[in-house]
Amino acid sequence: MSKAHRGKGIRELASRGRGDCPVCKRGNVKLLYEVESGDRKIKVCKICKAAIKHGKKSPA
């Protein structure tokens, strides 16, 4: 099967979905996962999403 459309959704985002994670402060990582922080939603990296889910970190 063709893989021509792989990653199409993040190609349309600004900077290809990359930036600085607000939780771990790591730079130039993919910020694709939305997490609720109080009354607003923030986008975090994959590692921080899993850590927040398991209670190891708290959203900023």
PQR file of N, CA, C, O and H, with PARSE charges and radii, in Angstrom:
ATOM      1  N   MET A   1       0.822  -1.181   0.000 -0.4000 1.5000
ATOM      2  CA  MET A   1       0.000   0.000   0.000 -0.0000 2.0000
ATOM      3  C   MET A   1       0.870   1.250   0.000  0.5500 1.7000
ATOM      4  O   MET A   1       2.001   1.241   0.485 -0.5500 1.4000
ATOM      5  N   SER A   2       0.330   2.299  -0.542 -0.4000 1.5000
ATOM      6  CA  SER A   2       1.047   3.558  -0.629 -0.0000 2.0000
ATOM      7  C   SER A   2       1.088   4.271   0.713  0.5500 1.7000
ATOM      8  O   SER A   2       0.152   4.179   1.507 -0.5500 1.4000
ATOM      9  H   SER A   2      -0.589   2.306  -0.936  0.4000 1.0000
ATOM     10  N   LYS A   3       2.173   4.977   0.955 -0.4000 1.5000
ATOM     11  CA  LYS A   3       2.326   5.731   2.198 -0.0000 2.0000
ATOM     12  C   LYS A   3       2.465   7.213   1.897  0.5500 1.7000
ATOM     13  O   LYS A   3       3.158   7.934   2.616 -0.5500 1.4000
ATOM     14  H   LYS A   3       2.934   5.053   0.310  0.4000 1.0000
ATOM     15  N   ALA A   4       1.807   7.672   0.833 -0.4000 1.5000
ATOM     16  CA  ALA A   4       1.945   9.054   0.386 -0.0000 2.0000
ATOM     17  C   ALA A   4       1.294  10.053   1.340  0.5500 1.7000
ATOM     18  O   ALA A   4       1.689  11.218   1.372 -0.5500 1.4000
ATOM     19  H   ALA A   4       1.244   7.086   0.249  0.4000 1.0000
ATOM     20  N   HIS A   5       0.318   9.621   2.105 -0.4000 1.5000
ATOM     21  CA  HIS A   5      -0.418  10.550   2.964 -0.0000 2.0000
ATOM     22  C   HIS A   5       0.015  10.470   4.422  0.5500 1.7000
ATOM     23  O   HIS A   5      -0.640  11.056   5.284 -0.5500 1.4000
ATOM     24  H   HIS A   5      -0.002   8.674   2.080  0.4000 1.0000
ATOM     25  N   ARG A   6       1.076   9.776   4.713 -0.4000 1.5000
ATOM     26  CA  ARG A   6       1.530   9.641   6.092 -0.0000 2.0000
ATOM     27  C   ARG A   6       2.033  10.993   6.603  0.5500 1.7000
ATOM     28  O   ARG A   6       2.873  11.619   5.958 -0.5500 1.4000
ATOM     29  H   ARG A   6       1.608   9.299   4.012  0.4000 1.0000
ATOM     30  N   GLY A   7       1.542  11.438   7.725 -0.4000 1.5000
ATOM     31  CA  GLY A   7       1.954  12.703   8.305 -0.0000 2.0000
ATOM     32  C   GLY A   7       1.300  13.915   7.669  0.5500 1.7000
ATOM     33  O   GLY A   7       1.750  15.040   7.888 -0.5500 1.4000
ATOM     34  H   GLY A   7       0.859  10.929   8.249  0.4000 1.0000
ATOM     35  N   LYS A   8       0.257  13.713   6.893 -0.4000 1.5000
ATOM     36  CA  LYS A   8      -0.382  14.825   6.196 -0.0000 2.0000
ATOM     37  C   LYS A   8      -0.979  15.834   7.168  0.5500 1.7000
ATOM     38  O   LYS A   8      -0.946  17.037   6.909 -0.5500 1.4000
ATOM     39  H   LYS A   8      -0.108  12.799   6.716  0.4000 1.0000
ATOM     40  N   GLY A   9      -1.516  15.364   8.263 -0.4000 1.5000
ATOM     41  CA  GLY A   9      -2.153  16.250   9.225 -0.0000 2.0000
ATOM     42  C   GLY A   9      -1.202  17.218   9.895  0.5500 1.7000
ATOM     43  O   GLY A   9      -1.595  18.344  10.198 -0.5500 1.4000
ATOM     44  H   GLY A   9      -1.543  14.387   8.473  0.4000 1.0000
ATOM     45  N   ILE A  10       0.045  16.815  10.136 -0.4000 1.5000
ATOM     46  CA  ILE A  10       0.974  17.725  10.803 -0.0000 2.0000
ATOM     47  C   ILE A  10       1.708  18.616   9.810  0.5500 1.7000
ATOM     48  O   ILE A  10       2.313  19.610  10.210 -0.5500 1.4000
ATOM     49  H   ILE A  10       0.364  15.900   9.890  0.4000 1.0000
ATOM     50  N   ARG A  11       1.667  18.282   8.538 -0.4000 1.5000
ATOM     51  CA  ARG A  11       2.304  19.154   7.546 -0.0000 2.0000
ATOM     52  C   ARG A  11       1.585  20.481   7.424  0.5500 1.7000
ATOM     53  O   ARG A  11       2.190  21.490   7.061 -0.5500 1.4000
ATOM     54  H   ARG A  11       1.175  17.474   8.213  0.4000 1.0000
ATOM     55  N   GLU A  12       0.289  20.485   7.726 -0.4000 1.5000
ATOM     56  CA  GLU A  12      -0.512  21.699   7.619 -0.0000 2.0000
ATOM     57  C   GLU A  12      -0.350  22.614   8.825  0.5500 1.7000
ATOM     58  O   GLU A  12      -0.700  23.792   8.742 -0.5500 1.4000
ATOM     59  H   GLU A  12      -0.202  19.665   8.020  0.4000 1.0000
ATOM     60  N   LEU A  13       0.169  22.111   9.945 -0.4000 1.5000
ATOM     61  CA  LEU A  13       0.337  22.921  11.150 -0.0000 2.0000
ATOM     62  C   LEU A  13       1.544  23.842  11.020  0.5500 1.7000
ATOM     63  O   LEU A  13       2.454  23.588  10.231 -0.5500 1.4000
ATOM     64  H   LEU A  13       0.453  21.154  10.012  0.4000 1.0000
ATOM     65  N   ALA A  14       1.535  24.908  11.801 -0.4000 1.5000
ATOM     66  CA  ALA A  14       2.669  25.828  11.813 -0.0000 2.0000
ATOM     67  C   ALA A  14       3.903  25.107  12.342  0.5500 1.7000
ATOM     68  O   ALA A  14       3.818  24.383  13.334 -0.5500 1.4000
ATOM     69  H   ALA A  14       0.795  25.114  12.442  0.4000 1.0000
ATOM     70  N   SER A  15       5.023  25.295  11.704 -0.4000 1.5000
ATOM     71  CA  SER A  15       6.297  24.647  12.059 -0.0000 2.0000
ATOM     72  C   SER A  15       6.190  23.131  12.095  0.5500 1.7000
ATOM     73  O   SER A  15       6.907  22.465  12.842 -0.5500 1.4000
ATOM     74  H   SER A  15       5.092  25.883  10.898  0.4000 1.0000
ATOM     75  N   ARG A  16       5.274  22.584  11.268 -0.4000 1.5000
ATOM     76  CA  ARG A  16       5.055  21.138  11.177 -0.0000 2.0000
ATOM     77  C   ARG A  16       4.692  20.521  12.537  0.5500 1.7000
ATOM     78  O   ARG A  16       4.988  19.354  12.791 -0.5500 1.4000
ATOM     79  H   ARG A  16       4.692  23.125  10.661  0.4000 1.0000
ATOM     80  N   GLY A  17       4.052  21.308  13.401 -0.4000 1.5000
ATOM     81  CA  GLY A  17       3.615  20.794  14.697 -0.0000 2.0000
ATOM     82  C   GLY A  17       4.705  20.752  15.734  0.5500 1.7000
ATOM     83  O   GLY A  17       4.537  20.114  16.773 -0.5500 1.4000
ATOM     84  H   GLY A  17       3.811  22.256  13.195  0.4000 1.0000
ATOM     85  N   ARG A  18       5.806  21.404  15.492 -0.4000 1.5000
ATOM     86  CA  ARG A  18       6.936  21.368  16.422 -0.0000 2.0000
ATOM     87  C   ARG A  18       7.047  22.663  17.212  0.5500 1.7000
ATOM     88  O   ARG A  18       6.627  23.726  16.756 -0.5500 1.4000
ATOM     89  H   ARG A  18       5.943  21.922  14.648  0.4000 1.0000
ATOM     90  N   GLY A  19       7.618  22.555  18.400 -0.4000 1.5000
ATOM     91  CA  GLY A  19       7.825  23.721  19.243 -0.0000 2.0000
ATOM     92  C   GLY A  19       8.427  23.304  20.576  0.5500 1.7000
ATOM     93  O   GLY A  19       8.960  22.201  20.706 -0.5500 1.4000
ATOM     94  H   GLY A  19       7.959  21.692  18.771  0.4000 1.0000
ATOM     95  N   ASP A  20       8.342  24.187  21.564 -0.4000 1.5000
ATOM     96  CA  ASP A  20       8.863  23.899  22.902 -0.0000 2.0000
ATOM     97  C   ASP A  20       7.731  23.388  23.774  0.5500 1.7000
ATOM     98  O   ASP A  20       6.676  24.017  23.855 -0.5500 1.4000
ATOM     99  H   ASP A  20       7.910  25.083  21.459  0.4000 1.0000
ATOM    100  N   CYS A  21       7.940  22.260  24.423 -0.4000 1.5000
ATOM    101  CA  CYS A  21       6.931  21.679  25.300 -0.0000 2.0000
ATOM    102  C   CYS A  21       6.818  22.537  26.561  0.5500 1.7000
ATOM    103  O   CYS A  21       7.830  22.824  27.200 -0.5500 1.4000
ATOM    104  H   CYS A  21       8.797  21.749  24.357  0.4000 1.0000
ATOM    105  N   PRO A  22       5.599  22.952  26.928 -0.5600 1.5000
ATOM    106  CA  PRO A  22       5.452  23.796  28.106  0.2800 2.0000
ATOM    107  C   PRO A  22       5.680  23.071  29.430  0.5500 1.7000
ATOM    108  O   PRO A  22       5.875  23.725  30.454 -0.5500 1.4000
ATOM    109  N   VAL A  23       5.661  21.742  29.438 -0.4000 1.5000
ATOM    110  CA  VAL A  23       5.833  20.988  30.673 -0.0000 2.0000
ATOM    111  C   VAL A  23       7.305  20.674  30.929  0.5500 1.7000
ATOM    112  O   VAL A  23       7.822  20.965  32.008 -0.5500 1.4000
ATOM    113  H   VAL A  23       5.503  21.210  28.606  0.4000 1.0000
ATOM    114  N   CYS A  24       7.985  20.081  29.940 -0.4000 1.5000
ATOM    115  CA  CYS A  24       9.379  19.664  30.144 -0.0000 2.0000
ATOM    116  C   CYS A  24      10.390  20.650  29.575  0.5500 1.7000
ATOM    117  O   CYS A  24      11.594  20.491  29.775 -0.5500 1.4000
ATOM    118  H   CYS A  24       7.565  19.844  29.063  0.4000 1.0000
ATOM    119  N   LYS A  25       9.907  21.669  28.866 -0.4000 1.5000
ATOM    120  CA  LYS A  25      10.747  22.727  28.281 -0.0000 2.0000
ATOM    121  C   LYS A  25      11.721  22.206  27.224  0.5500 1.7000
ATOM    122  O   LYS A  25      12.690  22.886  26.886 -0.5500 1.4000
ATOM    123  H   LYS A  25       8.928  21.798  28.704  0.4000 1.0000
ATOM    124  N   ARG A  26      11.472  21.015  26.704 -0.4000 1.5000
ATOM    125  CA  ARG A  26      12.310  20.456  25.643 -0.0000 2.0000
ATOM    126  C   ARG A  26      11.990  21.180  24.343  0.5500 1.7000
ATOM    127  O   ARG A  26      10.825  21.464  24.068 -0.5500 1.4000
ATOM    128  H   ARG A  26      10.685  20.462  26.978  0.4000 1.0000
ATOM    129  N   GLY A  27      12.988  21.477  23.551 -0.4000 1.5000
ATOM    130  CA  GLY A  27      12.781  22.266  22.353 -0.0000 2.0000
ATOM    131  C   GLY A  27      12.679  21.437  21.087  0.5500 1.7000
ATOM    132  O   GLY A  27      13.247  20.348  20.998 -0.5500 1.4000
ATOM    133  H   GLY A  27      13.935  21.247  23.775  0.4000 1.0000
ATOM    134  N   ASN A  28      11.950  21.961  20.105 -0.4000 1.5000
ATOM    135  CA  ASN A  28      11.806  21.388  18.772 -0.0000 2.0000
ATOM    136  C   ASN A  28      11.285  19.945  18.790  0.5500 1.7000
ATOM    137  O   ASN A  28      11.790  19.079  18.077 -0.5500 1.4000
ATOM    138  H   ASN A  28      11.489  22.845  20.178  0.4000 1.0000
ATOM    139  N   VAL A  29      10.269  19.711  19.618 -0.4000 1.5000
ATOM    140  CA  VAL A  29       9.618  18.397  19.659 -0.0000 2.0000
ATOM    141  C   VAL A  29       8.204  18.539  19.112  0.5500 1.7000
ATOM    142  O   VAL A  29       7.658  19.641  19.079 -0.5500 1.4000
ATOM    143  H   VAL A  29       9.859  20.415  20.197  0.4000 1.0000
ATOM    144  N   LYS A  30       7.611  17.433  18.686 -0.4000 1.5000
ATOM    145  CA  LYS A  30       6.246  17.459  18.161 -0.0000 2.0000
ATOM    146  C   LYS A  30       5.265  17.652  19.314  0.5500 1.7000
ATOM    147  O   LYS A  30       5.269  16.895  20.285 -0.5500 1.4000
ATOM    148  H   LYS A  30       8.054  16.538  18.713  0.4000 1.0000
ATOM    149  N   LEU A  31       4.431  18.674  19.189 -0.4000 1.5000
ATOM    150  CA  LEU A  31       3.413  18.967  20.195 -0.0000 2.0000
ATOM    151  C   LEU A  31       2.057  18.595  19.616  0.5500 1.7000
ATOM    152  O   LEU A  31       1.353  19.443  19.067 -0.5500 1.4000
ATOM    153  H   LEU A  31       4.428  19.289  18.401  0.4000 1.0000
ATOM    154  N   LEU A  32       1.697  17.337  19.739 -0.4000 1.5000
ATOM    155  CA  LEU A  32       0.504  16.824  19.087 -0.0000 2.0000
ATOM    156  C   LEU A  32      -0.587  16.400  20.056  0.5500 1.7000
ATOM    157  O   LEU A  32      -1.679  16.036  19.619 -0.5500 1.4000
ATOM    158  H   LEU A  32       2.268  16.648  20.185  0.4000 1.0000
ATOM    159  N   TYR A  33      -0.327  16.435  21.351 -0.4000 1.5000
ATOM    160  CA  TYR A  33      -1.268  15.878  22.316 -0.0000 2.0000
ATOM    161  C   TYR A  33      -1.847  16.984  23.184  0.5500 1.7000
ATOM    162  O   TYR A  33      -1.105  17.735  23.817 -0.5500 1.4000
ATOM    163  H   TYR A  33       0.561  16.731  21.705  0.4000 1.0000
ATOM    164  N   GLU A  34      -3.181  17.084  23.215 -0.4000 1.5000
ATOM    165  CA  GLU A  34      -3.856  18.103  24.011 -0.0000 2.0000
ATOM    166  C   GLU A  34      -4.136  17.577  25.408  0.5500 1.7000
ATOM    167  O   GLU A  34      -4.635  16.465  25.579 -0.5500 1.4000
ATOM    168  H   GLU A  34      -3.784  16.474  22.701  0.4000 1.0000
ATOM    169  N   VAL A  35      -3.807  18.394  26.410 -0.4000 1.5000
ATOM    170  CA  VAL A  35      -4.039  18.060  27.810 -0.0000 2.0000
ATOM    171  C   VAL A  35      -4.724  19.251  28.450  0.5500 1.7000
ATOM    172  O   VAL A  35      -4.366  20.397  28.177 -0.5500 1.4000
ATOM    173  H   VAL A  35      -3.402  19.297  26.271  0.4000 1.0000
ATOM    174  N   GLU A  36      -5.716  18.989  29.308 -0.4000 1.5000
ATOM    175  CA  GLU A  36      -6.407  20.083  29.987 -0.0000 2.0000
ATOM    176  C   GLU A  36      -5.591  20.554  31.173  0.5500 1.7000
ATOM    177  O   GLU A  36      -5.185  19.764  32.026 -0.5500 1.4000
ATOM    178  H   GLU A  36      -6.008  18.058  29.530  0.4000 1.0000
ATOM    179  N   SER A  37      -5.359  21.856  31.210 -0.4000 1.5000
ATOM    180  CA  SER A  37      -4.632  22.492  32.301 -0.0000 2.0000
ATOM    181  C   SER A  37      -5.565  23.541  32.894  0.5500 1.7000
ATOM    182  O   SER A  37      -5.625  24.675  32.418 -0.5500 1.4000
ATOM    183  H   SER A  37      -5.688  22.497  30.517  0.4000 1.0000
ATOM    184  N   GLY A  38      -6.287  23.150  33.933 -0.4000 1.5000
ATOM    185  CA  GLY A  38      -7.276  24.056  34.500 -0.0000 2.0000
ATOM    186  C   GLY A  38      -8.455  24.216  33.562  0.5500 1.7000
ATOM    187  O   GLY A  38      -9.172  23.253  33.287 -0.5500 1.4000
ATOM    188  H   GLY A  38      -6.238  22.229  34.319  0.4000 1.0000
ATOM    189  N   ASP A  39      -8.661  25.443  33.063 -0.4000 1.5000
ATOM    190  CA  ASP A  39      -9.785  25.689  32.163 -0.0000 2.0000
ATOM    191  C   ASP A  39      -9.371  25.787  30.711  0.5500 1.7000
ATOM    192  O   ASP A  39     -10.217  26.048  29.855 -0.5500 1.4000
ATOM    193  H   ASP A  39      -8.079  26.225  33.286  0.4000 1.0000
ATOM    194  N   ARG A  40      -8.110  25.589  30.402 -0.4000 1.5000
ATOM    195  CA  ARG A  40      -7.640  25.699  29.022 -0.0000 2.0000
ATOM    196  C   ARG A  40      -6.936  24.411  28.605  0.5500 1.7000
ATOM    197  O   ARG A  40      -6.542  23.599  29.443 -0.5500 1.4000
ATOM    198  H   ARG A  40      -7.422  25.377  31.097  0.4000 1.0000
ATOM    199  N   LYS A  41      -6.788  24.244  27.296 -0.4000 1.5000
ATOM    200  CA  LYS A  41      -6.100  23.073  26.754 -0.0000 2.0000
ATOM    201  C   LYS A  41      -4.726  23.503  26.246  0.5500 1.7000
ATOM    202  O   LYS A  41      -4.598  24.529  25.578 -0.5500 1.4000
ATOM    203  H   LYS A  41      -7.108  24.903  26.615  0.4000 1.0000
ATOM    204  N   ILE A  42      -3.707  22.718  26.563 -0.4000 1.5000
ATOM    205  CA  ILE A  42      -2.360  22.982  26.066 -0.0000 2.0000
ATOM    206  C   ILE A  42      -1.900  21.774  25.274  0.5500 1.7000
ATOM    207  O   ILE A  42      -2.378  20.660  25.487 -0.5500 1.4000
ATOM    208  H   ILE A  42      -3.812  21.884  27.105  0.4000 1.0000
ATOM    209  N   LYS A  43      -0.976  21.998  24.366 -0.4000 1.5000
ATOM    210  CA  LYS A  43      -0.410  20.904  23.582 -0.0000 2.0000
ATOM    211  C   LYS A  43       0.943  20.538  24.177  0.5500 1.7000
ATOM    212  O   LYS A  43       1.785  21.405  24.412 -0.5500 1.4000
ATOM    213  H   LYS A  43      -0.587  22.902  24.192  0.4000 1.0000
ATOM    214  N   VAL A  44       1.145  19.240  24.417 -0.4000 1.5000
ATOM    215  CA  VAL A  44       2.371  18.743  25.018 -0.0000 2.0000
ATOM    216  C   VAL A  44       2.965  17.639  24.155  0.5500 1.7000
ATOM    217  O   VAL A  44       2.322  17.152  23.224 -0.5500 1.4000
ATOM    218  H   VAL A  44       0.461  18.535  24.226  0.4000 1.0000
ATOM    219  N   CYS A  45       4.198  17.247  24.470 -0.4000 1.5000
ATOM    220  CA  CYS A  45       4.861  16.173  23.725 -0.0000 2.0000
ATOM    221  C   CYS A  45       4.349  14.810  24.201  0.5500 1.7000
ATOM    222  O   CYS A  45       3.631  14.719  25.196 -0.5500 1.4000
ATOM    223  H   CYS A  45       4.721  17.642  25.225  0.4000 1.0000
ATOM    224  N   LYS A  46       4.718  13.784  23.496 -0.4000 1.5000
ATOM    225  CA  LYS A  46       4.245  12.426  23.763 -0.0000 2.0000
ATOM    226  C   LYS A  46       4.695  11.936  25.144  0.5500 1.7000
ATOM    227  O   LYS A  46       3.931  11.268  25.839 -0.5500 1.4000
ATOM    228  H   LYS A  46       5.301  13.857  22.688  0.4000 1.0000
ATOM    229  N   ILE A  47       5.912  12.258  25.539 -0.4000 1.5000
ATOM    230  CA  ILE A  47       6.462  11.796  26.809 -0.0000 2.0000
ATOM    231  C   ILE A  47       5.726  12.444  27.976  0.5500 1.7000
ATOM    232  O   ILE A  47       5.394  11.778  28.956 -0.5500 1.4000
ATOM    233  H   ILE A  47       6.534  12.801  24.974  0.4000 1.0000
ATOM    234  N   CYS A  48       5.471  13.760  27.866 -0.4000 1.5000
ATOM    235  CA  CYS A  48       4.768  14.464  28.931 -0.0000 2.0000
ATOM    236  C   CYS A  48       3.313  14.035  29.022  0.5500 1.7000
ATOM    237  O   CYS A  48       2.747  14.006  30.115 -0.5500 1.4000
ATOM    238  H   CYS A  48       5.741  14.302  27.070  0.4000 1.0000
ATOM    239  N   LYS A  49       2.697  13.701  27.891 -0.4000 1.5000
ATOM    240  CA  LYS A  49       1.315  13.224  27.899 -0.0000 2.0000
ATOM    241  C   LYS A  49       1.202  11.944  28.722  0.5500 1.7000
ATOM    242  O   LYS A  49       0.272  11.787  29.512 -0.5500 1.4000
ATOM    243  H   LYS A  49       3.157  13.724  27.004  0.4000 1.0000
ATOM    244  N   ALA A  50       2.146  11.040  28.534 -0.4000 1.5000
ATOM    245  CA  ALA A  50       2.128   9.780  29.270 -0.0000 2.0000
ATOM    246  C   ALA A  50       2.433  10.012  30.744  0.5500 1.7000
ATOM    247  O   ALA A  50       1.842   9.360  31.605 -0.5500 1.4000
ATOM    248  H   ALA A  50       2.902  11.167  27.892  0.4000 1.0000
ATOM    249  N   ALA A  51       3.353  10.937  31.049 -0.4000 1.5000
ATOM    250  CA  ALA A  51       3.702  11.216  32.437 -0.0000 2.0000
ATOM    251  C   ALA A  51       2.537  11.876  33.179  0.5500 1.7000
ATOM    252  O   ALA A  51       2.309  11.589  34.354 -0.5500 1.4000
ATOM    253  H   ALA A  51       3.834  11.466  30.350  0.4000 1.0000
ATOM    254  N   ILE A  52       1.811  12.747  32.505 -0.4000 1.5000
ATOM    255  CA  ILE A  52       0.646  13.397  33.108 -0.0000 2.0000
ATOM    256  C   ILE A  52      -0.456  12.375  33.350  0.5500 1.7000
ATOM    257  O   ILE A  52      -1.133  12.413  34.378 -0.5500 1.4000
ATOM    258  H   ILE A  52       1.997  12.980  31.550  0.4000 1.0000
ATOM    259  N   LYS A  53      -0.633  11.464  32.403 -0.4000 1.5000
ATOM    260  CA  LYS A  53      -1.656  10.436  32.536 -0.0000 2.0000
ATOM    261  C   LYS A  53      -1.405   9.529  33.734  0.5500 1.7000
ATOM    262  O   LYS A  53      -2.344   9.114  34.413 -0.5500 1.4000
ATOM    263  H   LYS A  53      -0.084  11.433  31.568  0.4000 1.0000
ATOM    264  N   HIS A  54      -0.136   9.223  33.991 -0.4000 1.5000
ATOM    265  CA  HIS A  54       0.228   8.322  35.090 -0.0000 2.0000
ATOM    266  C   HIS A  54       0.504   9.054  36.397  0.5500 1.7000
ATOM    267  O   HIS A  54       0.872   8.428  37.391 -0.5500 1.4000
ATOM    268  H   HIS A  54       0.627   9.560  33.439  0.4000 1.0000
ATOM    269  N   GLY A  55       0.330  10.383  36.405 -0.4000 1.5000
ATOM    270  CA  GLY A  55       0.481  11.153  37.630 -0.0000 2.0000
ATOM    271  C   GLY A  55       1.903  11.513  38.006  0.5500 1.7000
ATOM    272  O   GLY A  55       2.142  11.948  39.132 -0.5500 1.4000
ATOM    273  H   GLY A  55       0.031  10.892  35.598  0.4000 1.0000
ATOM    274  N   LYS A  56       2.849  11.348  37.109 -0.4000 1.5000
ATOM    275  CA  LYS A  56       4.248  11.667  37.403 -0.0000 2.0000
ATOM    276  C   LYS A  56       4.543  13.148  37.247  0.5500 1.7000
ATOM    277  O   LYS A  56       5.429  13.676  37.920 -0.5500 1.4000
ATOM    278  H   LYS A  56       2.655  10.994  36.194  0.4000 1.0000
ATOM    279  N   LYS A  57       3.814  13.828  36.368 -0.4000 1.5000
ATOM    280  CA  LYS A  57       3.973  15.259  36.134 -0.0000 2.0000
ATOM    281  C   LYS A  57       2.606  15.912  36.168  0.5500 1.7000
ATOM    282  O   LYS A  57       1.579  15.255  35.998 -0.5500 1.4000
ATOM    283  H   LYS A  57       3.094  13.400  35.821  0.4000 1.0000
ATOM    284  N   SER A  58       2.612  17.221  36.390 -0.4000 1.5000
ATOM    285  CA  SER A  58       1.354  17.953  36.327 -0.0000 2.0000
ATOM    286  C   SER A  58       1.443  18.962  35.191  0.5500 1.7000
ATOM    287  O   SER A  58       2.514  19.509  34.933 -0.5500 1.4000
ATOM    288  H   SER A  58       3.446  17.755  36.528  0.4000 1.0000
ATOM    289  N   PRO A  59       0.328  19.214  34.509 -0.5600 1.5000
ATOM    290  CA  PRO A  59       0.364  20.187  33.402  0.2800 2.0000
ATOM    291  C   PRO A  59       0.661  21.588  33.925  0.5500 1.7000
ATOM    292  O   PRO A  59       0.252  21.955  35.027 -0.5500 1.4000
ATOM    293  N   ALA A  60       1.377  22.357  33.121 -0.4000 1.5000
ATOM    294  CA  ALA A  60       1.788  23.706  33.538 -0.0000 2.0000
ATOM    295  C   ALA A  60       0.615  24.638  33.610  0.5500 1.7000
ATOM    296  O   ALA A  60       0.779  25.812  33.944 -0.5500 1.4000
ATOM    297  H   ALA A  60       1.710  22.059  32.226  0.4000 1.0000
TER
END
